[in-house]
Amino acid sequence: MAETNQSGLDIELDEQVAQGHYSNLAIISHSTSEFILDFAAVLPGMQKARVKSRIILTPEHAKRLLRSLQENIVRYESSMGKIEIPSPQHASGTGPKMGEA
């Protein structure tokens, strides 16, 4: 499957990749030269999650991704309404840690 993005770049997307992976947990870490985004799915009552996808970005590209996500969220909310993030109801010490999304 081929798509063309806004810059006119021809993008190939094979069927398996197009299926994607569901993720409700993102763990972000970084070094001086790269940002690492690990995506996983956490199931209710489970204490273990397996990373399904890892994306490694340069710091500059990570910042471009952040800007693009911000722009797309603004567009989404202008047509679909505000995205509400509920307050976590975790027991003390079991909530998300710094760098998790």
C-alpha positions in Angstrom: 0.0 0.0 0.0 1.4 3.4 -1.0 0.4 6.8 0.3 1.5 10.3 -0.4 2.0 12.7 2.5 1.6 16.5 2.5 5.2 17.0 1.4 4.6 14.8 -1.7 6.8 12.1 -0.3 5.8 8.6 -1.5 5.3 6.5 1.6 5.0 2.7 1.5 3.0 0.9 4.2 2.8 -2.9 4.1 -0.3 -4.7 5.3 1.2 -6.0 8.5 2.5 -2.6 9.6 -0.8 -1.0 8.6 -2.6 -3.1 11.2 -0.7 -1.3 13.9 -0.4 -2.1 17.6 -2.8 -1.0 20.4 -1.0 0.9 23.1 -2.2 2.4 26.4 1.3 2.9 27.8 4.2 4.8 26.4 7.6 4.8 28.2 10.0 7.6 27.1 13.7 7.6 27.8 16.6 9.5 26.3 20.3 9.8 26.0 22.4 12.7 24.7 21.8 11.6 21.1 18.4 9.9 21.0 14.9 9.6 22.4 13.4 6.1 22.8 9.6 5.6 22.8 8.4 2.2 23.9 4.8 1.4 23.3 2.9 -1.4 25.3 -0.6 -2.4 26.3 -1.4 -2.9 30.0 -4.4 -5.2 30.7 -6.5 -4.7 33.8 -5.2 -6.7 36.8 -1.9 -7.5 35.1 1.4 -6.4 36.5 3.3 -7.1 33.3 3.2 -5.5 29.9 5.2 -6.4 26.8 6.6 -3.7 24.6 5.0 -4.1 21.2 6.9 -1.3 19.4 10.0 0.8 19.9 10.7 4.0 18.1 14.1 5.7 18.3 14.3 9.3 17.3 17.0 12.1 17.2 16.3 14.9 19.7 15.4 17.2 16.8 12.9 14.7 15.3 11.4 14.1 18.8 10.7 17.9 19.1 9.2 17.9 15.6 7.0 15.0 16.6 5.9 16.8 19.8 4.9 19.9 17.7 3.0 17.8 15.2 1.1 16.0 18.0 0.2 19.3 19.6 -1.0 20.7 16.2 -3.1 17.6 15.6 -4.6 17.6 19.1 -5.7 21.2 18.6 -7.3 20.2 15.3 -9.0 17.2 16.8 -10.3 19.1 19.8 -11.7 21.9 17.6 -13.9 19.4 15.7 -14.5 16.6 18.3 -14.4 18.5 21.6 -11.9 18.7 24.4 -10.0 15.5 25.3 -10.5 15.0 29.1 -7.8 13.1 31.0 -9.3 11.6 34.2 -7.3 11.9 37.5 -5.5 8.6 38.2 -7.1 6.5 40.9 -4.0 4.5 41.7 -3.0 3.3 45.2 -0.1 5.3 46.7 3.1 4.5 44.9 1.6 2.5 42.0 0.9 5.4 39.6 2.7 6.3 36.5 6.4 7.2 36.9 8.2 10.1 35.4 8.7 9.6 31.6 5.6 7.4 31.2 2.6 8.6 29.2 
